[in-house]
Amino acid sequence: MKQVRPGGAWFGRVGAGWHRLVGLAWFGNPVNQHQPGPTWPHPAEPVEFAEVSKRIAAVQAPIIPILGEWIRHSPGTISLGQGMVAYGPPPEALAAVPRFLAEPGAHRYGPVEGLPSLVEALAHKLTTENHLDLSRSRVVVSAGGNLAFMNAVLAVADPGDEVILQAPYYFNHEMAVVMAGCRPVVVPTDARYQLQVDAIAAAITPRTRAVVTISPNNPSGAVYPEADLRAVNALCGARGVWHIHDEVYEYFTYGLPHFSPASIPGADAYTISLFSLSKAYGFASWRIGYMTIPESLWMAVNKIQDTLLICPPHVSQAAALGALGAGRAYCDGHISALASVRRHVLARLEAIGDIAEAPSADGALYCLLRVQTPLDSMTLAQRLIREHKVATVPGTAFGLPARRSLGGGGTDGTYLRVSYGALAAETVDEGMERLVRGIRALA
Ligand SMILES: Cc1ncc(COP(=O)(O)O)c(C=O)c1O
């Protein structure tokens, strides 16, 4: 079925998956395209166009491209900036690609929620590894954890509603909340970047729709104890707000236990869990994440993802299925190598313990340094790149003030996130040497 858009472009989702085999509404326009359109008098003054919507203008600029620009002007910089792993997908994932390409229908749209075979494999992983009871839930494959988060926010919150984030937050979470027209309510964590459940409870208002937690955490590396996650989840259940829990770093705990709050009996009714293959399986460019949602949210997420994505890319889903075949053992092999990089990084930081500390860096790929320096975090990060050729991410990107006072239990500081996952061990080592030297010089 093909239809012509006004203007003549071919329009139609030819060969859509089964769910799309519905007639397309006529998109035509009775105006004959060959007739000249109406003419308008030339304006005396230049016409001004608003450049972007106010909603998007309010969203913080993505920090990683800004860092990239700084690094480009300082060749030879080692980047401890971006949160990625240095390894790629398992061979099983790559071997699935040519097989997929030979399949009839490889290039067609598919189900919004992902290919049934992948959904089934993920459901098996979620029940066996995360101990989720999926009998009243849906598994939805998405184009990475970021889109899964956007799906979640758009599904549960209206413009003007509040979404509680923990500071430091993951910048794309805050950006998504603002983009959805909602208000991020940022609750500080404690001096060790751990959850302050009483503060979260105090921040809940009649406009609160969701509380967001991330464990293991980006940017702090904190791994939240099961008891705290249970407490936040129970709070959400008691106050009628959604608990959106991001577990994309679930395997990166270096020996500590990982806990999925959606596994708590009854929590499936109000818990949205987010996962990703980007980190653990070295899948960042393939864009495969997934979420579990209560059945009641399915139609909302269906509408959103159908509009934003139509379906997750098939070739990546085929590769993801191959990756799941290799399973957690593949990830664990790489993560145990990363554990030794992490130990080296922490040992290096100990050497400057008098002027910098990184509490609770127990998981993920990060430590969040609190540096004793008069410089604000953008200046510190920029000067480290310019003068010491090492890149880190300034704390302001994560909602931390340029200099933060924790009052009571904590210390003031300027914050920098160090990511140790994306480079070879020797390069990280060299980067840390530069960082330590740079911080000493600039503190
Ligand atoms: C906490 C957290 N959630 C989600 C993501 C996005 O992951 P994905 O590549 O699956 O979109 C990241 C990436 O850095 C992250 O740190």
Ligand as a Chemical Component Dictionary entry (heavy atoms), coordinates in Angstrom:
data_LIG
# 
_chem_comp.id                   LIG 
_chem_comp.type                 NON-POLYMER 
_chem_comp.pdbx_formal_charge   0 
_chem_comp.three_letter_code    LIG 
# 
loop_
_chem_comp_atom.comp_id 
_chem_comp_atom.atom_id 
_chem_comp_atom.alt_atom_id 
_chem_comp_atom.type_symbol 
_chem_comp_atom.charge 
_chem_comp_atom.model_Cartn_x 
_chem_comp_atom.model_Cartn_y 
_chem_comp_atom.model_Cartn_z 
_chem_comp_atom.pdbx_ordinal 
LIG C1 C1 C 0 22.017 5.455 34.783 1  
LIG C2 C2 C 0 21.956 5.331 33.299 2  
LIG N1 N1 N 0 20.804 4.988 32.729 3  
LIG C3 C3 C 0 20.697 4.870 31.400 4  
LIG C4 C4 C 0 21.777 5.094 30.585 5  
LIG C5 C5 C 0 21.594 5.026 29.119 6  
LIG O1 O1 O 0 21.917 3.806 28.631 7  
LIG P1 P1 P 0 21.496 3.349 27.173 8  
LIG O2 O2 O 0 22.723 3.329 26.357 9  
LIG O3 O3 O 0 20.901 1.991 27.401 10 
LIG O4 O4 O 0 20.471 4.315 26.665 11 
LIG C6 C6 C 0 23.004 5.452 31.126 12 
LIG C7 C7 C 0 24.177 5.737 30.266 13 
LIG O5 O5 O 0 25.163 6.270 30.658 14 
LIG C8 C8 C 0 23.095 5.586 32.533 15 
LIG O6 O6 O 0 24.230 5.934 33.108 16 
# 
loop_
_chem_comp_bond.comp_id 
_chem_comp_bond.atom_id_1 
_chem_comp_bond.atom_id_2 
_chem_comp_bond.value_order 
_chem_comp_bond.pdbx_ordinal 
LIG C1 C2 SING 1  
LIG C2 N1 SING 2  
LIG C2 C8 DOUB 3  
LIG N1 C3 DOUB 4  
LIG C3 C4 SING 5  
LIG C4 C5 SING 6  
LIG C4 C6 DOUB 7  
LIG C5 O1 SING 8  
LIG O1 P1 SING 9  
LIG P1 O2 DOUB 10 
LIG P1 O3 SING 11 
LIG P1 O4 SING 12 
LIG C6 C7 SING 13 
LIG C6 C8 SING 14 
LIG C7 O5 DOUB 15 
LIG C8 O6 SING 16 
# 
